[in-house]
Amino acid sequence: MGGGVIDAVLALDGGNSKTDVLLVTTDGTVLSQVRGPGASAQRVGVAASAATLDALVKQAVRQFDPAARAPYVRHTAAYLAGVDFGREQEALTQALGELGWSEGITVDNDTFALLRAGTPHGHGVAVVCGAGINCVGVAPDGRTLRFPAIGRLSGDWGGGLFLGDETLWRAVRAEDGRGPDTALRPLVTAHFGVSSVAELVERFHFGDVCRTRLQELNPLLLETAGHGDTVARKVVDRLADEVVLLVSAALRRLDLLDVPVDLVLGGGVLAGGDPYLLDRIHTGCARTAPKATPRVVDVPPAVGAALLGLDELGASAVAEHRLRDSYRTGTCEPC
């Protein structure tokens, strides 16, 4: 590869907490893969985001060829958290394009990569619930739909940090008498190794415990809801309702409510496969969008980014099958 551009794509799946980079040939062979920190431009700025992504790309390329020089490949498919508005997409396209990784580049929201990872058709609706919550849709005729997904300001309800905050809120009120008791209370204190929820609140307040650790409570919330705890179930039921609302709104706006369509679910909260949560989502979708087929993604979103890049280069269906199978069979380690 040190001698010139190879027939391959660089695929970037950049979330809030981690970034995955794949180097994939147009026949679907994975040459290298790396994982690094999240680099959302909304959080760290465009320059810092580009610098982090550049370091990861160079690491991935040099795993395959230590003597590689840019441009490395024919196309870069960068699907990143925090690309919610046109100006963000334009700024990152320019910044990453100037790094010279490839002959062509596409930059868009990471939820589109999730959708492509979850369906061979390239169209449908995807909902991600990881650190945040988001939804995108692509119609068979190419029309797209997205939600801004920048928190409460854009009407969002859900996401890992949000759910962790809701869990702590209910544990606090159970302890001090402002709310009903719940099994969440002792689970929260045990998880953080404190004697009371009040002590944990104080530690969060003074920065002794990072607020992002609230996401660690999500598995406890889901497990407690599955065991029938009323307080926990109210939160999980609301999350399921929100997923169904996103799906139905997206399908309605794309005129797809009455046609068969794939519904891809991903992100840490949904991809975990919690039976109680997924059953609520399936039930809600069956009522509001009966022709939609919900499915939890079974390959990493970085694979979806790679597939979108291969689509740009006109790669064959054989390449898609080879790439998917390499992750499903364990030939490649999951990102």
matplotlib code that plots the C-alpha trace (Angstrom):
import matplotlib.pyplot as plt

x = [0.0, 3.0, 3.0, -0.4, -4.1, -5.7, -9.2, -10.6, -12.6, -11.9, -15.0, -15.4, -18.1, -17.6, -19.8, -19.8, -17.8, -15.8, -14.7, -14.1, -12.1, -12.1, -10.0, -12.0, -11.2, -13.9, -14.2, -15.3, -12.0, -11.1, -7.4, -7.3, -9.5, -8.8, -10.9, -10.2, -12.0, -15.1, -14.5, -17.9, -17.2, -20.2, -18.2, -14.6, -14.8, -14.1, -10.3, -9.9, -12.3, -10.4, -7.1, -8.4, -9.9, -6.7, -4.6, -7.0, -7.0, -3.2, -3.1, -5.5, -3.7, -0.2, -1.4, -1.7, 1.2, 3.7, 5.0, 1.6, 1.3, -1.9, -4.1, -4.6, -7.8, -10.5, -13.2, -13.8, -17.2, -17.3, -20.5, -20.2, -22.2, -22.9, -23.5, -27.0, -27.2, -26.0, -23.3, -21.8, -21.7, -20.1, -17.5, -16.4, -16.5, -14.1, -11.8, -11.6, -11.3, -8.2, -6.5, -6.2, -7.1, -8.9, -10.0, -13.6, -15.3, -18.8, -19.6, -22.9, -24.7, -23.7, -27.3, -27.2, -24.4, -26.5, -29.4, -27.1, -25.6, -29.0, -30.5, -29.2, -31.8, -30.2, -33.6, -35.9, -35.7, -33.1, -33.3, -30.1, -30.1, -26.6, -25.2, -28.1, -31.1, -31.6, -33.6, -33.1, -35.1, -34.3, -37.1, -36.7, -36.7, -33.7, -35.6, -34.1, -35.3, -33.5, -34.0, -31.6, -31.0, -29.2, -31.1, -34.1, -33.6, -34.6, -37.4, -35.4, -36.3, -33.9, -30.3, -28.0, -26.9, -30.5, -31.8, -29.0, -30.1, -33.7, -32.6, -30.7, -33.6, -35.9, -33.5, -33.0, -36.8, -37.2, -34.6, -35.9, -39.6, -40.6, -41.3, -42.3, -39.7, -37.9, -35.4, -33.3, -32.3, -30.1, -28.8, -27.6, -25.8, -24.3, -23.0, -21.2, -20.1, -21.7, -23.8, -26.7, -28.0, -27.5, -23.8, -23.6, -25.4, -22.8, -20.0, -21.4, -21.9, -18.3, -16.9, -15.6, -17.6, -17.9, -21.5, -21.0, -20.9, -24.6, -24.8, -23.6, -27.0, -28.8, -28.4, -29.6, -32.6, -33.5, -33.0, -35.1, -37.9, -37.7, -38.2, -41.4, -40.4, -43.1, -40.8, -38.2, -41.0, -42.3, -39.0, -38.5, -42.1, -41.5, -38.4, -40.2, -43.0, -40.4, -38.8, -42.2, -43.0, -39.7, -40.5, -44.1, -43.2, -40.4, -42.5, -45.4, -43.2, -41.6, -45.0, -43.9, -46.5, -48.4, -45.5, -43.2, -40.0, -37.1, -36.8, -33.2, -32.5, -29.0, -26.8, -25.9, -29.3, -31.2, -28.6, -28.3, -31.4, -33.3, -36.5, -38.9, -37.8, -37.8, -41.2, -42.7, -41.2, -42.4, -45.9, -46.0, -44.8, -47.3, -50.0, -48.8, -46.7, -47.8, -45.8, -42.5, -40.1, -38.1, -34.6, -31.6, -28.5, -26.1, -23.0, -21.2, -22.3, -18.7, -19.7, -22.6, -20.3, -18.1, -21.1, -22.1, -18.6, -18.7, -22.0, -20.4, -17.8, -20.3, -19.1, -20.9, -23.3, -20.6, -18.5, -21.3, -21.8, -18.1, -17.9, -21.0, -19.9, -16.5, -18.1, -20.9, -18.6, -15.9, -13.3, -13.0, -13.2, -16.3, -15.6]
y = [0.0, 2.3, 2.5, 4.1, 4.1, 0.7, -0.4, -0.1, 2.1, 3.6, 3.2, 5.3, 4.8, 7.6, 7.6, 9.7, 7.2, 5.3, 5.4, 2.3, 2.4, -0.4, -0.7, -2.8, -3.8, -3.7, -7.5, -7.2, -8.3, -6.5, -5.5, -3.8, -2.4, -0.2, 1.3, 4.6, 7.3, 9.1, 12.3, 14.0, 17.5, 18.8, 17.9, 18.6, 20.9, 20.2, 20.5, 18.2, 15.7, 15.7, 15.2, 12.2, 10.6, 11.2, 9.4, 6.4, 6.3, 6.3, 3.6, 1.4, 2.0, 1.3, -1.9, -3.1, -1.2, 0.7, 2.6, 3.8, 7.4, 9.4, 9.2, 5.6, 4.4, 5.3, 6.4, 7.3, 6.7, 8.6, 8.2, 10.2, 11.2, 14.9, 15.3, 16.6, 19.7, 20.7, 23.1, 20.3, 18.0, 20.6, 21.6, 18.0, 17.1, 19.9, 19.2, 15.5, 15.9, 18.2, 15.3, 13.6, 10.0, 9.2, 10.2, 10.7, 11.2, 11.0, 12.3, 11.9, 10.9, 7.6, 6.4, 5.9, 3.4, 1.5, 1.3, 0.0, -2.5, -3.8, -4.3, -5.3, -3.1, 0.2, 1.6, 1.5, 3.1, 2.9, 3.8, 4.0, 4.3, 4.5, 7.5, 9.4, 8.5, 9.1, 8.0, 8.2, 6.9, 6.2, 5.5, 3.1, 6.2, 7.7, 10.3, 10.6, 11.8, 12.6, 14.1, 16.7, 14.6, 17.2, 16.4, 18.0, 21.1, 19.0, 17.1, 14.0, 11.6, 8.8, 7.8, 6.1, 9.1, 10.3, 6.9, 6.7, 10.1, 8.9, 5.9, 7.9, 10.4, 7.6, 6.1, 9.5, 9.9, 6.4, 7.0, 10.4, 9.6, 11.8, 8.7, 5.0, 2.5, 0.6, -2.2, 0.4, 2.1, -0.7, -1.7, 1.9, 2.1, -1.3, -0.6, 2.5, 1.2, 3.8, 3.6, 5.8, 7.4, 10.8, 10.0, 9.2, 12.5, 14.4, 12.6, 13.4, 17.1, 17.5, 15.7, 12.7, 10.5, 11.4, 12.0, 9.9, 6.9, 7.1, 5.1, 2.1, 2.0, 1.1, -2.7, -2.5, -0.5, -3.0, -6.0, -4.5, -3.8, -7.3, -8.6, -6.6, -3.5, -0.9, 2.1, 0.7, -0.4, 3.1, 4.3, 1.3, 1.5, 5.2, 4.4, 1.7, 4.2, 6.7, 4.3, 3.5, 7.2, 7.8, 4.9, 5.8, 9.5, 8.6, 6.1, 8.5, 11.4, 9.1, 7.6, 4.1, 3.3, 1.0, -0.9, -3.6, -2.0, -2.9, -1.3, -1.6, -1.2, -0.6, 1.2, -0.3, 0.0, -1.6, -4.0, -5.6, -7.6, -7.0, -9.1, -6.9, -3.7, -5.4, -7.0, -3.6, -2.2, -5.1, -4.8, -1.0, -1.3, -4.1, -1.6, 1.5, 0.2, -3.4, -3.9, -2.9, -5.7, -4.8, -6.4, -5.9, -5.3, -8.3, -6.7, -3.5, -0.2, 0.2, -2.6, -0.4, 2.5, 0.2, -1.1, 2.5, 3.1, 0.0, 1.1, 4.4, 2.3, 0.0, -3.1, -6.4, -8.2, -10.8, -8.2, -7.4, -11.1, -11.6, -8.6, -9.5, -13.2, -12.2, -10.7, -13.2, -16.1, -14.5, -14.3, -10.6, -9.5, -7.4, -3.7]
z = [0.0, 0.4, -3.4, -3.8, -3.2, -2.7, -3.7, -0.2, 2.2, 5.6, 7.7, 10.9, 13.5, 16.0, 19.1, 22.2, 24.2, 21.6, 17.9, 15.7, 12.4, 9.9, 6.7, 4.3, 0.7, -2.0, -1.8, 1.8, 3.4, 6.7, 6.6, 10.1, 12.8, 15.8, 18.6, 20.4, 22.4, 21.4, 19.5, 19.0, 17.6, 19.6, 22.7, 21.8, 18.8, 15.1, 15.3, 18.3, 16.8, 13.5, 15.3, 17.3, 14.2, 12.2, 14.8, 14.8, 11.0, 10.8, 13.4, 11.4, 8.1, 9.5, 11.1, 7.5, 6.0, 8.2, 5.1, 4.0, 2.8, 2.2, 0.3, 1.5, 0.0, -2.5, -0.1, 3.5, 5.1, 8.4, 10.4, 13.6, 16.7, 16.8, 13.0, 13.6, 11.5, 8.0, 9.2, 11.4, 8.4, 6.2, 8.8, 9.5, 5.8, 5.1, 8.2, 7.5, 3.7, 4.3, 6.0, 2.7, 3.7, 0.5, -2.9, -1.7, 1.6, 3.1, 6.6, 8.2, 11.5, 13.0, 13.2, 9.4, 9.9, 12.4, 9.9, 7.2, 9.6, 10.4, 6.9, 3.6, 1.9, 2.9, 3.8, 6.8, 10.3, 12.9, 16.6, 18.7, 22.4, 23.7, 25.5, 23.8, 21.8, 18.1, 15.0, 11.3, 8.3, 4.7, 2.2, -0.8, -3.1, -1.2, 0.9, 4.4, 7.7, 10.9, 14.3, 15.7, 18.9, 21.0, 24.2, 25.8, 23.7, 20.6, 22.4, 23.2, 26.0, 26.8, 26.3, 28.7, 30.7, 30.9, 32.1, 34.7, 36.0, 36.1, 38.1, 40.6, 41.0, 41.9, 44.4, 46.1, 46.5, 47.7, 50.4, 51.6, 51.5, 48.6, 46.4, 46.7, 47.7, 45.0, 44.7, 42.8, 46.0, 47.5, 44.1, 43.4, 46.8, 46.4, 42.9, 44.0, 47.3, 49.5, 52.6, 51.3, 48.2, 49.9, 50.2, 46.5, 45.6, 47.6, 45.8, 42.5, 43.6, 44.6, 41.6, 43.5, 41.1, 37.4, 36.3, 33.2, 35.5, 35.9, 32.7, 34.7, 36.3, 33.1, 33.4, 37.0, 35.8, 33.1, 35.4, 38.1, 35.7, 34.4, 38.0, 38.3, 40.3, 39.7, 39.9, 37.5, 35.1, 34.8, 33.4, 31.1, 29.8, 29.0, 27.1, 25.1, 24.4, 23.2, 20.8, 19.4, 19.0, 17.1, 14.8, 14.1, 13.6, 11.2, 9.2, 9.0, 7.7, 5.1, 4.1, 5.1, 7.8, 5.6, 3.9, 5.0, 6.5, 8.7, 12.1, 13.4, 17.1, 18.4, 20.9, 24.3, 25.9, 23.0, 21.7, 25.1, 24.2, 27.4, 27.0, 28.9, 27.0, 23.6, 24.3, 25.1, 21.9, 19.7, 21.2, 20.6, 17.1, 16.3, 17.3, 15.6, 12.7, 12.1, 8.9, 10.5, 11.5, 14.6, 14.8, 17.0, 15.0, 15.0, 13.6, 14.8, 13.4, 12.0, 9.6, 8.5, 7.8, 5.8, 3.8, 3.0, 1.8, -0.3, -1.7, -2.9, -4.7, -6.3, -4.5, -5.0, -2.8, -2.3, -0.6, 1.8, 2.6, 3.2, 5.5, 7.5, 7.8, 9.1, 12.2, 12.6, 12.5, 14.7, 11.9, 12.9, 16.5, 17.2, 17.4]

ax = plt.figure().add_subplot(projection="3d")
ax.plot(x, y, z, "-o")
ax.set_aspect("equal")
plt.show()
